[in-house]
Amino acid sequence: MTVNRALFDEVMVPNYNPSEVIPVRGKGARVWDQEGREFIDFAGGIAVNCLGHCHPALVAALKEQGEKIWHLSNIWTNEPALRLAKKMTDATFAEQVYFANSGAEANEAALKLARRWALENFGAQKSKIIAFNKGFHGRTFFTVTVGGQAAYSDGFGPKPGDIVHCDYNDLETFKSLIDDNTCAVMMEPLQGEGGIIAPEADFVKGVRELCDKHNALLIFDEVQTGVGRTGELYAYQGLGVTPDIMSSAKALGGGFPIGAMLTTKEIAKHLKPGTHGSTYGGNPLACAVAEAAFDTINDRAVLDGVKEKEALFKQLLNDINAKYDVFSEVRGQGLLIGAVVNDKFKGRAREFLVASMEQGLMSLVAGADVVRFTPSLVISEEDIREGMARFEKAVASLV
Ligand SMILES: *Cc1c(COP(=O)(O)O)cnc(C)c1O
């Protein structure tokens, strides 16, 4: 059997259009393809591989748990899930955790919980959900409708109702939308897919105050920002604003699929037995790997390291820009970094990704105008410098 990119078009549903390159092996921040070509990985599986590829702590946890027990279903609980939940609640505002298998599932649980909480506390009229344009919360029908790009939710029939959108950082409009019938506000504490857009401090504080005033739950989607990505364990900890519900996924499993929805006991109690669930959610194998990832990242030295690497990344990107003048701004927090292409390259961020692959570098985009970098949180300075040297060659090939 010839296993190549052409086979994808034959046997895979065409909802993706992957690169011609098929990676077969990874170690740390480096990846090798079928031909043995080496790449530096600044994509990190879209902010997932927080410890790079095949980190020894994760491999050890996977092997150890893989020889004990993989799956039980939620008829039985298990030690890795209980330990991980204890560690996550000790490290955050949250008191209780629901485990899922992805970011979308964690957000779906958060939204269903918010609706149930509002129904039981205030009545059926309190169902409005406010979210933000350019926001991204996953691809289930509820989460994609809450997401701020109608193009992703159009064309699938009637949508879940009573969801409205507002521009991010527009507190005035937000104020005009929120009322006593608002059950929840869902936002990313730094918009990832939408283009690496940070919230203004007054905006987040204002949103929190208005949620309190109208008895609405504030849900932070920390699927992309969580588990060290911004240089804090969770981004809310750097904002001085605490949500009522938070979701986590991507980096949580370091590459093994897992999601989590975290909240307080007072809110969590509305998801009584039978109200929600998942066959795989919280399975021992996923939780054991996530526990190892969480233990490794939840360390001040590692988190401070992310901030140091951020400074180096931004400095090298600004150096490249000083030579070639291709970006209007380099922004982001921690190792969630966006380089916004300037007018000469408007709508063409993807060309940087393609040119980078030719130079042996994996990168990402966030929309049509932002080149995005979400590498391993423990990437070495040497790998950052080598990756940026390759990126410079890619930029040089485009100008
Ligand atoms: C990636 C992402 C999701 C969706 O996560 P999946 O695991 O793909 O379902 C949700 N919210 C944010 C902010 C994300 O970045």
The ligand as a Tripos MOL2 file, in Angstrom:
@<TRIPOS>MOLECULE
LIG
   15    15     1     0     0
SMALL
NO_CHARGES

@<TRIPOS>ATOM
      1 C1         -9.1170   24.6580   19.5930 C.3       1 LIG1
      2 C2        -10.1340   25.4110   20.3510 C.ar      1 LIG1
      3 C3        -11.3920   24.8560   20.6620 C.ar      1 LIG1
      4 C4        -11.8440   23.5190   20.1210 C.3       1 LIG1
      5 O1        -11.1190   22.4590   20.6530 O.3       1 LIG1
      6 P1        -11.2910   20.9980   19.9880 P.3       1 LIG1
      7 O2        -10.4320   20.1320   20.8570 O.co2     1 LIG1
      8 O3        -10.8250   21.1100   18.5830 O.co2     1 LIG1
      9 O4        -12.7210   20.6590   20.0490 O.co2     1 LIG1
     10 C5        -12.2510   25.5810   21.4590 C.ar      1 LIG1
     11 N1        -11.9120   26.7850   21.9240 N.ar      1 LIG1
     12 C6        -10.7170   27.3560   21.6490 C.ar      1 LIG1
     13 C7        -10.3980   28.6950   22.2230 C.3       1 LIG1
     14 C8         -9.8010   26.6970   20.8420 C.ar      1 LIG1
     15 O5         -8.6470   27.2790   20.5420 O.3       1 LIG1
@<TRIPOS>BOND
     1     1     2 1
     2     2     3 ar
     3     2    14 ar
     4     3     4 1
     5     3    10 ar
     6     4     5 1
     7     5     6 1
     8     6     7 2
     9     6     8 1
    10     6     9 1
    11    10    11 ar
    12    11    12 ar
    13    12    13 1
    14    12    14 ar
    15    14    15 1
@<TRIPOS>SUBSTRUCTURE
     1 LIG1         1 GROUP 0 **** ****
